[in-house]
Amino acid sequence: MSRRAPALLAICLTGLGVGSCGSDKPAPVLLEASGFWNEDPSTVAQTGFQVWADVGWPTRPQSCFALSPNLDIDVNGGETPVMGEGDCGFDVLVMTGAFQQDVPIAIALQDGAQVIAQAQFQHLFPGATSQLVTPAAGQQIKAGDPVVFTVPVQVNDPTDVSAEFYWLDPPPSGVPPFHTFAPGTLSADGSTFQTTAPPDLTGHAAVVLRTVFSTDIAAAQSCTGFENCVGLSESETVGPVFVQVVP
């Protein structure tokens, strides 16, 4: 199945609070926000969806002056300093997460304590509303037994689906977290997905359905200070649902 990074904004940057060609008019600011499953988390705490926030201003390649050194991008209360790509770079991308539920995402561009622009999105990861059917929530499952969960998004290619078990109990030796693949099938109406717990592994796991790459537009609920706010929601990943596999 294909794996793609989000399309970066085809935009340019200009200095914060200063327009192009010496104008004092603030330059327009653009935002693209995307939700993507973290395919290879470095730690268990990173298991989930990431938000990719791509911020830019349209005229920086022409004006080529520095951004404010106090800029940061805040995603749901977590701040990431902006590291500009030289004096003429046209956008800044930050990635943060993990999110394991389809929560609202608030993004703000800040210069120190001043909020320059802000936006809020709903449903950047709609597949995260999936619910575990088998086993019942909170119940253990034996290795080799079926795992069934709901599919709240439309799967474009029902023949190209599989499960991934992201194992949440890494050994104390410091081995990084890992995930394993398992075959699976959609129900005839596409409302549920069934896979099988691996026969030779046990422990707590976050289980997701992976299918062919798909994104949809997620309209911003609010967009203030940004000239335009675009959201992309990933429909490639369904879940996670959480199970404990026992011998």
N, C-alpha and C positions, 0 to 999 in steps of 0.2 A: 504494500500500500504506500502511497506517496506521502512524503512529509515535507511541508513547505514552511518557511519563515513567513511572517506577515509581510504584505507589500508595504514598504516604507513610504512615507509621504513624499510625493513628488513636489517638494516645496523648497524655499530658500529662507535664510535667516537674516535679520537685521538687529542692531543693538537694542537692548531693552529701553523703552521709554524715549527713543529717538527715532524719528522717521528717516527715510532715505534722503540723500542729497541735501543734508543740512537742515531739514525740516524739524521743527519741535513737536510735530504731531506724532503720538505714539504709533509704532508700526503694528500692523495687524498680526495676530497670533493665531496659529492653526493647531488643531489637536486631532490625532488619530489614536484611539484606544482599542486594544485587541485583547481577547482572552484566549490563552493557549495552555493546553496540558503540558506540564513539565515532564518530558519524556525520560530524562535521565537525571533525577535529583541527586545531589551530592550528599545530602543527609536525609534522614527520615522526615525531618521537619519541613523539607522542601517538597514533599509529596503532595501534589495538587495542581491547581491551575495557577498560571502566572498572568499578571496584567502587564502588557507591553504598552507604555505610553510614549508616543512619538510626538514631540512638540517642535514647532518651527515657525519662523517669521519669513514673509515672502521676498525680502530684498537684500539679504545679507551678502550674497556673492557680489553684488554691485557696490555695497557700502564698505564691507570688509572692516568692521570695527568690533572691538571686544564686547562680550556679554558682561553683565554685572557679575562680579565675583560672589555675590550673595544669592544667586539664583538657586532654587531647588524645586523639585517636582514632588508633591505630596500625593500619595495614593492611599486613601483610607487611613490617614493619620501617620503613615510611614514616609519620612522625608528622604529624598535622594538628591545630593548636590548635583548641579548641572556642570558637566565637564564639556565645554565647547570644543569643537573640532577646529582649532586654530581661529584665525580672525575671519575666515570666509566660509566656514562650514555651514550647511544649510539646515540641519536638523539635529535634535538630541533625542536619543532613545534610552529610556530606563525600563528595567524589568523588575517586578517585585511580586511576591507571593510566597507561600502557597495559600490558595483558597480551595476549600473542599465543599463549599455550598455556593449556590447561585445568589450571592449577596449583592446589594447595590454597590457600585463602585464610584467613589468621589475622587476626582483628580483636580488638583490646584497647582497653578504656577505661582511661585512666591519669590519675592525679592526681600530677603530678611523677614520682617514681620508683615510686610505688605503683600496682600493677595492681588496679583495682576489679573488672573483669569481663573475660572473654575467651571467644572462640568460634572454632571452625574449621569451614570448609565445603569440600565437594568438589563439583565440577561446576557452578559458577556459570555457565560458558560452555561447554556440552558440544559445541557446533558447532566449537569450536577444535581438536577432535581430527581434523578432516578431513585427508585425505592427497591430495597431488597425484598424478594418474594420467598425464596428458598435458599438457606434456612430462614426461619423467622428471625427478625431482628433480635440480637443478643444471644442467639443460640449458636452452639458450636456445630461444625460440620466435619465429617470424617474425610480424610484424604481419599480422593477418587470419587466422591459423591457429587451430585449436581449442585450448581449455583445458578439461581434464576433471579433476574432483576428487570424492572420496567425500563422501557425505552421511550423517553418523553420527546424525542426529536425524530424527524423522518430520516431514515437511512437511505442514501442514494443508490447504493449497490448492495443488496442483501446477500450477494454471493461472496463479497469481499469483507468479511468480518472475522474478528478474533478477539480473545480476551487477553489481558495482561494482569498478572498478579504482582503488585508492588508489595514486597515483604517488609513488614514494619518491626520485626524483632531481630535486628542485626546481632551477630555474635559479639561478645565482649572483646574480641581480638582487634577490633577496629576495622574490620572488613567493611567497605562502603556498602550502602544498600543496593539491592539488585532487584530485577523483576524478571518474570518468566512468562512465556507465551502459552496459550492453551486454545485449542479449537473451540468453536461455538456456533450456534445457529440462532437465527431469529425465528419467532413464531410466525405463522402464516399471515397474521394481520400486522406484523411488525411492532407489536406493543410490548413484547418481552424478549429477552435474550437469555439463552441457556448455555453454560459452559460447565466444565468439570474441574474440581479442585485437583491439582497435581497429586499423583499417587505417592510421590517420594519426598514431599516437602510439607512441613507443618509450621504453624505459627499464625500470628495476626497478619492480615493482608488487606490492602485496598485493591479492589477489583474494578477494572474498567473495560468497557467495550471499545475497540478501536476499529474504525472503518475508513473508507476513502476520504481524502481531505475535502472539507466543505466549510465554507464560512457564509454568514448572513449579515446583513446590515442590522446593527442594533442602534436605533435612534436614541439620541441623547434626551434625557428627561429635562435637563436644564443645560444651558450653555451661555455663560456670562464672561465677557472679556475676550474670549476666543472669537475670531471671525467665523470660524466653522469648526464643528465638532463631529467627527465621524467615528462610529463604533463598529467593530467587526467581532461577531460572536462565532466561536468555533463549534461546529456540529460534528466534528470527527470523533470526539470522545464522549462516551456516556458513562456516568458514574462520577466519583467513586462510591462503591458500596463496600462495607467493611465486614469481614468474616474472620473467624478463628478456625483454622484447620487443625484437626487433632488426628492422632494415629487411629 
